């Protein structure tokens, strides 16, 4: 299968420390493609294969191949990158074991830690942050495919008697049905907006600020000589009306 593949040793292109070459954009793009093949294929066992997200570059009959590359770990641990669509073997990668991509995608690093390692100041917070409700709503409305702005949504919320009516109004104006993921992002944000929006029917208060305490409980007064309400048949003063230490 690998007879047509180009044999590659990534260390012919990498710097001694394994970093990318800086001044040759064409070579850099080539080694990035190889690095991605290593990320996909390095963790495989011999004989295992995996589909990548790398588009095949062949143009059989001057028409771009629609296939994606697959990687196969061979018996000598080489990584073969091939396209099952046009039957092309693109590359056969050796000497990949000591590269930084050999174990698959690198572990995540927090941006503050990365900045500290480089001696840079902490990066500014990315927007929108968790509390930036308008920006989050704007993104989610776009995910739904709605032309509505967050300002228009706020106005709709403030005048609607129930959040379900807001949802129906937003979804009813969409040009096509929304995806499930977009709905799962939109509904919690809408409920957050609903709870934070002052309403005229609540005296200018937001639902989240309305007291929800239960009304005080009232206790019915029982005469001392009346039958005890517990149903014992005794007089109240001889039953539940006794002092706790005597009852």
N, C-alpha and C positions, 0 to 999 in steps of 0.2 A: 504493500500500500504506500510505502514511503519512498518509492523509487524516484518520484518527481519532486519531492520536497527539497527546499533549500536548507542545508545543514547550517545551523547557527550556534555560535558560541558567544553569549552576550558579553563576556569579558573582553572580547575584541573591541567592543564599543564603549563599555563603561569606564569610568575613572577607577583608579586603584581602590578607592574607598567604597566603590559600588554606586556612586552617584552618577547622575546623567551628565553627558557632555553639555556645556553651556552655550557654545558659540556656533553649533552646527544644527540648525533647526530641522533640516531634513533627516539627519541621523538621529536626532532626539525623537522625532515622531516615529521612526522605525523601531527604536528600542522601547518606546512606550507600548507599542503594539506587542512586542515580544514579552514585555513585563506583564501585560494583561493576560497573555496566554499562560505564563508561568503561574500567576495567581490562581487561574482556573485549574490548571493541570497539576501543579506541585503537590497538593494534598491528596491526589488520587492514588489508589493502589494500582499495581500493575494490572493491565487489562481493563481498567475502568475508563469510562469516557464521560464527557460532560459538555453540554451546549454552552457557548459563550454568547455575549451580546456584541461581538465583533462582526461587522458585515464583511462578507466575502468581497474581494477586490477584483475578481475575474470578470471579464466581459465576453463570454462566449457568444460568437456571432455578433459582436459589437453591441450586445445588449447586457446591461448590468445584471449580474447574478443576484437573485433575491435571497440567497441563502445566508445563514450565519455560520461562523466557524465553530467546530467542535474540537476538543482536545482529547487525546488518548495517551495514557501512560503506557509506554512500551516495556518489553521484557528487560531491556537494558536501561530502564528508567528515563529514557529520552521522552520528551513531550512532543507529540505530533499534532500540529494544527492543520485541520483539513475541513473541506466543505462537502457535506454529503449531498448537497443539491447539484453542484456541477462536477462532483467527483474529483475535485482538485486537492492535492496535498500541498499546502502552502509552505510550511516550515517544520523542521525537525530540530528541537532545541536541546542541546546538551549543556553541561556545566552550569546548570541553573540552581543547584542545591545551596550555594552560598550567597545567593542574591537575597535582597530584602523582601522579595515577593514569594519565596519558596514555600512558606507556610500558609499561603492564602492572604486575604486582605489583612492589613495591619490593624493592631488594636486601636480603638478610638482614644484620642487625646483631647482633653479639655482645652479650649482656646486660651484660657488664662495660663495654664501650665506650659503650653507651647510658646506663648509670648515670653514667659519667664525664662525658658531655656534659651531663647534667642536674645535675651537681654532687651526686649522691646517693652514699652509700656502696655498695660492691660488694654485690650481692644475695647472700643465703646460698645455698649449693648446693642444688639441687633434689634431692629423694629420689624413687626410689632412685638412688644413684650407681652407677657401674660395679662397685664392690666390694660392694654391698649385695645379696648373692645371695638371701637370704630374701625380700626385697621383690620382686625380679625374678621369683623362682619363684612368689610369690603372684599376681602379675599374669598370668603365663603360664598358670598353672593355671586362672585365671578365663577366659582367652581360649579354652582348650580346652573349657571348660564343666564342669570337674571340681570336685566339692565338697571335694576333698582340700586340706589345709593344707600349708604348707611343712614344718611339724614332722612331720606324718604321712609326707610324702615322704622326709624325712631318715631316719626310722625304717625305712621300706621299703628304702631304699638300703643301710642298714647291715646288713640281714639277707638281702639277695638275693645269689645267687652271680654274677649277671651283669646288666649294665645293660639288656640286651634284655628281661629278665624284669620289670624295673621299668616299662619302656615299655609292655609288654603289659598289666601290671596296671592302669596308669593309663588306658590307652585302652580297656581292656575294661570299665571302670566308667563310661564316658561315656554320657550319654543319647542322643547322636547323634554321627555321625562328625565328627571335628575338621576344621577348614579347613587347607589346606596351610601358610598363613602362620603359624598357631598352632603347628603341628608344627615348622616351621623355627626358631621362637623357643624352643620347649621343649627339643628334643633337645640343642643345645649347652649349655644351662644344666644339664640333667641330667648330662651328661658331666663338666661342671666340678664339680658337686656330688659325683659318684662319685669323682673323682680326689682330692677334698679330705676325704673321709669316712674316719676310722679304721676298720679292720676287724679282727675277732678272728682271721680266718684269715691275717692279715698281721702278727700279733703286736702289734696295736694301732696299726699304722702305716697311713697313707693310701696309696693306690696311687701317688700322685705322689711320695711320699717313699721308695719302695722302690728300692733300688739296682738298676740294670739293666745293670751292667757285665758283659761276657762273661767266662766263666771263663778263667783264665790258660792260655796255650798251653804245651804240653809238647813238648820236642824229644827225639826218640828218639836214644839214644846209639849210634853206629856204631863198631865196632872198626876200628883203622887198617888191618888187613890184610883186612877184609871187603869184599865187592863194593860199589862205590859205589851208593847208592840212586837216583842219577840215571839209572841204566841204561846208562852208558857202557861197561861191561864191565871198567873198570879198578878197581884197588884204591882204597878210599876215600882212603888216604894219598897216592895219586898223582893224585887227581882233585879232588873237592870238599873234601877234607881239607887241601889246600894252603893256605898263607897267602894272603889276598886279593891281595897284590901279586904273587904268583907264579902264581896260578890264571888 
